Amino acid sequence: MNHLKKYLGVIWILLGPAAIVFMILQAIEKVGIANSKAAAISDVALRAAATGEAHNTLLQWSIIIIIFVPIAIGMVIFGKYCLSGEYDRLPESSMDI
């Protein structure tokens, strides 16, 4: 079981940065799509509305990234503890703590 914890620790360490990179790539893609839609509209009023939508998309993705980057960092820290063997012996009762 301890070997499984160590293998899963490696997975957590790799999953944290991969999640950050994936989120940033998705944000760039979605904000780019929103900006291109806004630029393609020729009517001034519709372009202003689409530009507002593009700014909303940017705001949403920045909030998502700000919230989930610390979670991904926590995943890396958790994986580091798993890999170093901190969870090899877990307490069975409160007296063991």
N, C-alpha and C positions, 0 to 999 in steps of 0.2 A: 504494500500500500504506500510505503514511503517513496518508492521509486515512481509510482504514479503521481504523487504530489510533486515530485521534482520535474517530471515531464510536463505536467500541467503548469508548473511555474515558468518553464521556458515558453509555453504557449501564451501565458498571460503577458510575459515580457515582450513578446513579438506582437501580440494583439493590440497593445496600447498605442505604440507609434503607428501601426497600420491603420487603426481607427482614426487617428488624427489626420493622417495623410488622405484617407478616403473622404473624410468630412470636408477638408479644404478643397480637394478636387471637385467634389459635388457642389460646393458653394461657388467656386469659380464658374463651373458649367451653368448653374441655374441663374446666377447674376448676369452672366454673359448672354443667356437666352433672353432674359427680361430686358436688358439694354438693347439688344438687337431688335426686339419687337418694338421698343419705343422709338428707335431710330428709323424704322421702316414706315412709320405712320406720317403722312404728309399734312393732315389737318392739325392746326395748332392746338385746338382744345383737346382733341383725342391724344395728341402727343404729350400734352401736359399730364393727362390722366395716366398714360402709360409710363411716363417718367416717374410719377409718384409710385406706381406699382413696382417699378424697378428699384426705387429707394426702399420700399417696404421689403422686397426680397433680400436686399443687402442687409437691412436691419435684422431680419429674421435669422439669416445665416450667421451673422456676427454674434447674435445672442446664443444660438445653438453651439457655436464653436467655443465661446467663452464658458459656457456651462459644462461642456463635455471634455474639454482639455484637462481640467483637474481630475475628472473621473478616469481618463485614460492614464494620467500620471499615477493615480492610485492603483490602477491595474498593474503597472510596471513595478511599483513598490511591493505590492502583494506577491507578484511573481518572484521578485528578488528574495523575499522572505521564504517562500516555498522552496526555492532553489537552494538557499543556504541551510535548510533543515530546521527552521524555527517551529514548524508544525509537526515534527516527527513524533513528539510525545505530547499528547493533549491531556489536560486534566480530566479525571473521571468524576471528581466531586469538588465542591467548593473548598474542602480542606486541603486539596492539592495545590491550590493557588497560594 
